[in-house]
Structures are given as structure tokens and as C-alpha cells.
Amino acid sequence: MKFYSQSFLYDDPWSIVSLAYLLRYPNPYASHILSCDVISRDITPAGTLRTTRLILKTGSLPRWAPKGMISKAESWILEESEVDPLGKVMRCTTKNLDHVKVMRVEEHIHIRQAEDGKTLQTTEAMFLSGFGWGLTKRIESYGLAKFKANLQRSREGFFIILDLIRQSRRQPMTMGAPNSFLASHRMLNGSDTKATTHHDVPVTNEAGDSAPEDPPRPAAGRGVWTRLKSWLRSG
């Protein structure tokens, strides 16, 4: 069994970060997400919002994987989230529903309001294989390495959604405006916007080493809007 943990501090308020997390798909960096559907949503007696979503992802197997290890490189993911608007806390758990004998991956996300109006996100993941045949540790290590390698790409897509929400809140409300914030930005002229400062908070992984820091994120501006418009047109 392998574990991974990392914390990340956003300068954006909790309301924006939690909303962006729920709206993170689709984005140009998530081409591996084939579908994302809400299968249940309700408000608890405590006033929290609970949502269950079913996500279909595609991927690839390593070259050393035995032939017939899995029937197809797609996996159904169950995502269960709960948002507490009063306590300004969001919890989210995702886990794969198939290929669990090859490897079970469970990820826990905790997003809460920090000091000075900032937002702290903590990510914890577990990788457990029951495949056997002398490949258990190799499969778990591959899953961990793949997860860590994809973190930066996932964060880039998440930042695009953050930029869209931040920009949409700066726009004046007009009668008859589109309800979708994505649609409302199809007509943007690529005006520059100030990038949000963010900070990696060092934590330890399963080996006791500090989790590696991600490279600096490019400033959000004309490049972001250009990439986004190209992606929207191609879809």
C-alpha cells in the first residue's frame, strides 16, 4: 500500500475555490475525462450540500503490464462531496469502481478557509493492489508515480476554472445574460487579469520525504484566454 499527501494554499476565498472544484470538468487539461454526471444531490438537515457524481476516465497501461491485465483502459470513478457553507469546509472522496483487484485508488480532498481569507486544500491518496504475481508493489508504485505526475496538469486545468470564475465576478450583471459562466466568456477579448498567488505547503509522503514542489504557474492572462478559446472552438 502506498500513500501520498500534499497541501496547497490559495489566495482566493473559499467560496471561489470550492465552486471551482465542483466545476473543474471540463477543462483543456482534462481530455482523459470522458463524462461527468450528477447521480444524486441533496441538502442535509445540517444545511450541507451532498453530491454524488459518476465520472468516466480513460488512461493507458505501462509497457510492462501483462496482456489482458484489464479489458479496457477506462475506469468508472465515484465522487462523493459535501459542502458546508457555514463552516466554509468542503470534503470530497473519489474511488474507482472497477479494476479494484488490479489497483484500488482512493483520494480524499479537504478544502477549508484559512487565515486572511485564503483557502487551504489538502489532498491525500491511497494506492492498494491485490493483483499478486509478484507485481503488487510495482503496480502500487506506478499508481503513485502517475498520480504525482498528473498533479501539475490537473492544477493547470483547475486554475483556468478559477480564472474564469474570478473574471465572471468582475463583469456587471445584465438582463438576459447566459447562465453558464463558461458560455459568458466565449466573447471575451482576451483582456489581461492579475494572476492569483498560491503557495505549496510542504508535507511528507509515504517515504517521509517532503512532497515535491510544483513549478511556477504561468501568469493568467492573454495566453490563458487564447488557449481556452481555442479549446472551446475545437469542442
Helices and strands as residue ranges (DSSP letters): E 2-10, H 14-22, E 33-43, E 49-58, E 74-84, E 89-96, E 104-113, G 115-117, E 119-128, H 136-170, H 181-184, E 198-201, H 222-234
